[in-house]
Amino acid sequence: MRVFIAGASGAIGTRLVPRLVERGHHVVGTYHTPGKDEVLRALGAEPVALDLLDHEAVLAAVRAASPDAIVHEATALANQTFSRNFDRTFAATNRLRTEGTDALLAAAWDVGVRRIVAQSFASYRYAREGGPVKTEDDPLDPDPPASMREGFAALHHLEESVASVDGIVLRYGGFYGDPDDGMLEPVRKGRFPIVGDGGGMTSFVHLEDAAAATVLALERGAPGIYNICDDEPAPAREWLPYMARTLGAKPPRRVPAFVARILAGGAAVLIATEARAASNAKARRELGWELRYPTWRQGFPAVYGSPARDVPPVGLGHPHPSS
């Protein structure tokens, strides 16, 4: 196929491009940051500078590429400083997920492209009720914190828009495996505490595994939503100390929820104490997806260094049942 990737120069795009090229696809990849064209060219893609918020430019680029499929991986999180106001942090990304999605879908419709794959997000979005791990059929949180509502709305817009054209939505878990991972420094410096009981669940996925799943979704996925995460969703009280020990850092501090709410805001407390995670059973079953790192217990040491002797033994993990 001729594949048009919006956001090809990002963390997942740079891992997706060479996989597609190796499988014989011709990749046209967009970039926004000057200098990224050489990166994409070295990976085997045909680079195209593009502002995804410029609808006329998007239409022209897609017409010129004449693709068989479009993959939407565009975000604006590189070098982003995270704050207690999630919507402020994700403001540019939210526009890419709304206006950018609209521009891509309009261009796809214009040139007759019906194969669409788009990036969404799994962790923290499911309703905070019932069991800790959710499937794609479980309801999303109907009442997210005020500082996350625009972000939730942007993801909802993306998913509904892609569904309306029988596209594929990939709800990725929390990415890891990039040397610029924003979590590493706070964990190393002891600035990432366990809040309250640390019961908030997270689903992770290594970037290489996420790219592998994306290739499978593009080539064989049926329209719909897929959770793309590893086999072992886990509460913060389990994965955070493990990451700290893997990095050679001190154990994370414990902070009462009321203190964290004052210092970091209600959204951070919700994520740390109440968030639900996602099951990958559908992606494994329907895409035939096999993970290089079935669990973060394998992935963290492989990426960030050898764990200390007191790290619990590595377990393979298994998909958790839905509530």
C-alpha positions as CSV (number, residue, x, y, z in Angstrom):
1,M,0.0,0.0,0.0
2,R,0.9,3.6,-0.3
3,V,0.5,4.8,3.3
4,F,0.3,8.5,4.4
5,I,1.4,8.9,8.0
6,A,0.5,12.2,9.7
7,G,3.0,12.7,12.5
8,A,5.6,10.3,11.1
9,S,8.5,12.0,12.8
10,G,7.1,11.4,16.3
11,A,8.0,8.8,18.9
12,I,5.7,6.1,17.4
13,G,5.9,7.3,13.8
14,T,9.7,6.8,13.7
15,R,9.2,3.2,14.8
16,L,6.3,2.6,12.5
17,V,7.9,3.9,9.3
18,P,10.7,1.3,9.0
19,R,8.3,-1.5,9.9
20,L,6.0,-0.5,7.0
21,V,8.9,0.0,4.6
22,E,10.3,-3.5,5.5
23,R,7.0,-5.0,4.6
24,G,7.0,-3.4,1.2
25,H,4.7,-0.4,1.7
26,H,5.5,3.0,0.3
27,V,5.4,5.5,3.1
28,V,4.7,9.3,2.8
29,G,5.4,10.7,6.2
30,T,4.6,14.2,7.4
31,Y,6.7,16.3,9.8
32,H,6.3,19.8,11.4
33,T,9.7,20.4,13.0
34,P,12.5,21.6,10.7
35,G,15.2,19.1,10.1
36,K,12.9,16.0,10.6
37,D,12.8,15.5,6.9
38,E,16.3,13.9,6.9
39,V,15.2,11.6,9.8
40,L,12.3,10.3,7.8
41,R,14.2,10.0,4.6
42,A,16.8,7.9,6.4
43,L,14.0,5.6,7.7
44,G,12.8,5.1,4.1
45,A,9.9,7.4,4.0
46,E,9.1,10.2,1.5
47,P,9.0,13.3,3.8
48,V,6.4,16.0,3.5
49,A,6.4,19.2,5.6
50,L,2.8,19.8,6.8
51,D,0.8,21.8,9.3
52,L,-2.1,19.5,10.0
53,L,-4.3,22.5,11.1
54,D,-4.0,24.0,7.6
55,H,-6.9,22.3,5.8
56,E,-6.0,23.4,2.3
57,A,-2.4,22.2,2.8
58,V,-3.6,18.8,4.1
59,L,-5.9,18.4,1.2
60,A,-3.0,19.2,-1.2
61,A,-0.6,16.8,0.5
62,V,-3.0,13.9,0.5
63,R,-4.0,14.5,-3.1
64,A,-0.3,14.6,-4.1
65,A,0.5,11.4,-2.1
66,S,-2.5,9.5,-3.5
67,P,-2.5,7.0,-0.7
68,D,-4.3,3.8,-0.1
69,A,-4.4,4.3,3.6
70,I,-4.0,7.2,6.1
71,V,-2.5,6.8,9.7
72,H,-3.0,9.6,12.1
73,E,-0.3,9.7,14.8
74,A,0.1,13.5,15.1
75,T,0.6,15.0,18.6
76,A,2.4,18.0,19.9
77,L,3.9,16.7,23.1
78,A,7.7,16.8,22.3
79,N,9.5,18.8,24.9
80,Q,6.2,19.6,26.6
81,T,6.3,20.8,30.2
82,F,3.5,19.1,32.0
83,S,1.4,21.0,34.5
84,R,-1.5,20.3,36.9
85,N,-3.8,21.6,34.2
86,F,-3.9,18.8,31.7
87,D,-5.9,20.7,29.1
88,R,-3.3,23.4,29.1
89,T,-0.6,20.9,28.5
90,F,-2.5,19.1,25.8
91,A,-4.0,22.2,24.1
92,A,-2.0,21.9,20.9
93,T,-2.5,18.1,20.8
94,N,-6.3,18.6,21.4
95,R,-6.4,20.7,18.2
96,L,-4.6,18.1,16.2
97,R,-7.2,15.5,17.5
98,T,-10.1,17.7,16.5
99,E,-9.3,20.1,13.7
100,G,-6.4,17.9,12.4
101,T,-8.6,14.8,12.4
102,D,-11.3,16.7,10.5
103,A,-8.8,17.9,7.9
104,L,-7.4,14.4,7.3
105,L,-10.8,12.7,7.0
106,A,-12.0,15.4,4.6
107,A,-9.0,14.8,2.5
108,A,-9.3,11.1,2.7
109,W,-12.9,11.4,1.5
110,D,-11.9,13.6,-1.3
111,V,-9.4,11.2,-2.8
112,G,-11.4,8.0,-2.0
113,V,-9.2,6.6,0.9
114,R,-11.3,4.4,3.1
115,R,-8.5,2.8,5.2
116,I,-8.0,5.0,8.2
117,V,-6.1,4.3,11.4
118,A,-5.9,6.9,14.2
119,Q,-4.1,7.2,17.6
120,S,-6.2,7.5,20.7
121,F,-5.5,6.7,24.4
122,A,-6.7,4.0,26.8
123,S,-5.5,4.6,30.4
124,Y,-7.5,6.9,32.7
125,R,-10.5,7.3,30.4
126,Y,-12.7,4.4,31.5
127,A,-15.5,4.9,34.0
128,R,-14.3,4.7,37.6
129,E,-16.6,2.0,38.7
130,G,-16.6,-1.8,38.8
131,G,-13.5,-3.8,38.1
132,P,-10.0,-2.3,37.6
133,V,-9.5,-3.4,33.9
134,K,-11.8,-2.6,31.0
135,T,-12.5,-3.7,27.5
136,E,-13.3,-1.6,24.5
137,D,-17.0,-2.2,25.2
138,D,-17.0,-0.7,28.7
139,P,-18.2,2.9,29.2
140,L,-15.8,5.8,29.3
141,D,-15.8,8.2,32.3
142,P,-18.9,10.4,32.0
143,D,-17.6,13.0,34.4
144,P,-13.8,13.6,34.0
145,P,-12.0,16.2,36.2
146,A,-12.5,19.8,35.0
147,S,-8.8,20.2,33.9
148,M,-9.1,17.1,31.6
149,R,-12.5,17.7,30.0
150,E,-11.2,19.3,26.8
151,G,-8.7,16.5,26.3
152,F,-11.4,13.9,26.9
153,A,-13.7,15.7,24.5
154,A,-10.9,15.9,21.8
155,L,-10.4,12.1,22.1
156,H,-14.1,11.5,21.9
157,H,-14.3,13.7,18.8
158,L,-11.5,11.8,17.1
159,E,-13.0,8.4,17.9
160,E,-16.5,9.3,16.8
161,S,-15.2,10.9,13.6
162,V,-13.0,7.9,12.7
163,A,-15.9,5.5,13.5
164,S,-18.2,7.5,11.2
165,V,-16.0,6.5,8.2
166,D,-15.5,2.9,9.4
167,G,-12.0,3.5,10.5
168,I,-9.8,1.9,13.1
169,V,-9.1,3.6,16.5
170,L,-6.1,2.4,18.5
171,R,-6.3,3.3,22.2
172,Y,-2.7,3.0,23.2
173,G,-1.5,2.5,26.7
174,G,1.1,4.8,28.2
175,F,4.1,4.7,26.0
176,Y,7.6,3.9,27.3
177,G,10.9,3.0,25.6
178,D,11.9,6.5,24.4
179,P,15.1,8.0,25.7
180,D,13.3,11.3,26.3
181,D,10.5,9.7,28.3
182,G,9.2,12.5,30.5
183,M,8.6,10.2,33.5
184,L,12.2,9.2,34.0
185,E,13.6,12.4,35.5
186,P,10.9,12.9,38.1
187,V,11.2,9.2,39.2
188,R,15.0,9.5,39.4
189,K,14.7,12.7,41.5
190,G,12.0,11.3,43.8
191,R,9.4,13.8,42.5
192,F,6.9,11.1,41.5
193,P,5.2,10.0,44.7
194,I,2.7,7.2,45.4
195,V,-0.5,9.1,46.2
196,G,-2.9,7.7,48.8
197,D,-3.2,4.0,48.5
198,G,-1.6,4.1,45.0
199,G,-4.5,2.1,43.6
200,G,-4.9,4.0,40.3
201,M,-4.4,1.6,37.4
202,T,-2.1,2.2,34.4
203,S,-1.8,0.3,31.1
204,F,1.6,0.5,29.5
205,V,3.0,-0.4,26.1
206,H,6.5,-0.3,24.7
207,L,6.7,1.9,21.6
208,E,8.0,-1.0,19.5
209,D,5.1,-3.1,20.5
210,A,2.7,-0.3,19.8
211,A,4.2,0.1,16.3
212,A,3.9,-3.6,15.6
213,A,0.2,-3.5,16.6
214,T,-0.3,-0.5,14.3
215,V,1.1,-2.4,11.3
216,L,-1.3,-5.3,12.0
217,A,-4.2,-3.0,12.4
218,L,-3.4,-1.3,9.1
219,E,-3.0,-4.5,7.2
220,R,-5.7,-6.7,8.7
221,G,-7.8,-4.9,11.3
222,A,-11.5,-4.7,11.1
223,P,-13.1,-1.3,11.7
224,G,-13.5,-0.5,15.4
225,I,-11.6,0.2,18.6
226,Y,-8.6,-1.7,19.9
227,N,-6.8,-1.3,23.3
228,I,-3.1,-1.5,22.5
229,C,-1.4,-2.1,25.8
230,D,0.6,-4.9,27.5
231,D,-0.6,-7.9,29.4
232,E,-0.3,-6.5,32.9
233,P,-2.2,-3.4,33.9
234,A,-1.0,-2.4,37.3
235,P,-1.6,0.0,40.2
236,A,0.9,2.8,40.8
237,R,1.9,1.1,44.1
238,E,3.4,-1.7,42.1
239,W,4.8,-0.3,38.9
240,L,6.2,2.9,40.3
241,P,8.6,1.4,43.0
242,Y,9.7,-1.2,40.3
243,M,10.6,1.6,37.9
244,A,12.4,3.5,40.6
245,R,14.5,0.5,41.5
246,T,15.2,-0.2,37.9
247,L,16.5,3.3,37.5
248,G,18.6,3.0,40.6
249,A,16.5,5.7,42.3
250,K,15.3,5.8,45.9
251,P,11.8,4.4,46.6
252,P,9.0,6.8,45.8
253,R,7.6,8.8,48.7
254,R,4.0,8.3,49.8
255,V,1.8,11.4,49.9
256,P,-1.7,11.6,51.3
257,A,-4.3,12.3,48.7
258,F,-5.4,15.6,50.3
259,V,-1.8,16.9,50.1
260,A,-1.4,15.8,46.5
261,R,-4.7,17.5,45.6
262,I,-3.3,20.8,46.9
263,L,0.1,20.4,45.2
264,A,-0.8,18.7,41.9
265,G,-4.5,19.1,41.5
266,G,-7.5,16.8,41.5
267,A,-6.9,15.2,38.1
268,A,-3.5,13.9,39.3
269,V,-5.1,12.4,42.4
270,L,-7.8,10.7,40.3
271,I,-5.2,9.1,38.1
272,A,-3.1,8.0,41.0
273,T,-6.0,6.5,43.1
274,E,-9.1,5.8,41.0
275,A,-8.1,5.3,37.3
276,R,-9.0,2.1,35.5
277,A,-6.8,0.3,32.9
278,A,-7.4,-1.5,29.7
279,S,-7.5,-5.2,28.5
280,N,-5.6,-6.1,25.3
281,A,-7.5,-9.3,24.7
282,K,-9.3,-8.1,21.6
283,A,-6.1,-6.9,19.9
284,R,-4.3,-10.1,20.7
285,R,-7.3,-12.2,19.5
286,E,-8.3,-10.3,16.3
287,L,-5.0,-8.9,15.1
288,G,-2.8,-11.8,16.1
289,W,-0.6,-9.4,18.0
290,E,2.4,-10.8,19.9
291,L,4.3,-8.5,22.3
292,R,8.1,-8.3,22.6
293,Y,7.5,-7.1,26.1
294,P,4.3,-8.7,27.4
295,T,4.7,-6.7,30.7
296,W,6.5,-3.7,32.0
297,R,8.3,-6.0,34.4
298,Q,10.3,-7.1,31.4
299,G,10.2,-3.9,29.5
300,F,11.5,-1.5,32.1
301,P,14.7,-3.4,32.8
302,A,15.3,-4.0,29.1
303,V,14.9,-0.3,28.3
304,Y,16.2,1.5,31.4
305,G,18.8,-0.8,32.9
306,S,19.0,-3.9,35.1
307,P,16.8,-4.0,38.2
308,A,18.3,-4.1,41.7
309,R,18.4,-7.4,43.5
310,D,15.3,-6.6,45.6
311,V,13.0,-6.1,42.5
312,P,10.4,-8.8,42.5
313,P,10.9,-11.6,40.0
314,V,9.8,-10.8,36.5
315,G,6.4,-12.3,35.7
316,L,4.8,-12.7,32.3
317,G,1.5,-11.3,33.3
318,H,-1.9,-12.1,31.7
319,P,-4.8,-10.0,30.4
320,H,-7.0,-9.1,33.2
321,P,-10.8,-9.7,32.9
322,S,-13.1,-6.8,32.3
323,S,-15.3,-5.7,35.1
